[in-house]
């Protein structure tokens, strides 16, 4: 199996992860703030998908 040569060919979850990382890095927030926010987002998203 060959790896994608660019982000355009990457799976959607990789594209989303890269976009989210870019947003979080631009926000210049502390590591603790980002991790707490991501935990809330994950829990909320999982609850709404049930």
C-alpha positions, -999 to +999 in steps of 0.1 A: +000+000+000+014+034-009+011+065+012-006+097-001+019+121-017-001+152-006-027+163+019-052+165-009-050+127-013-051+120+025-081+105+042-107+130+055-098+124+092-062+134+084-073+165+066-095+175+095-067+168+120-043+190+101-069+218+099-076+216+136-040+216+145-035+247+124-064+265+141-051+255+176-016+266+168-028+300+155-048+306+187-016+306+208-033+290+238-017+270+265-013+232+261-036+227+291-064+249+276-062+231+243-063+197+258-093+206+281-112+221+251-105+190+230-118+167+257-150+187+259-154+187+221-148+149+220-173+141+247-199+164+233-195+150+198-198+115+210-229+123+230-246+138+200-238+109+178-256+084+199 
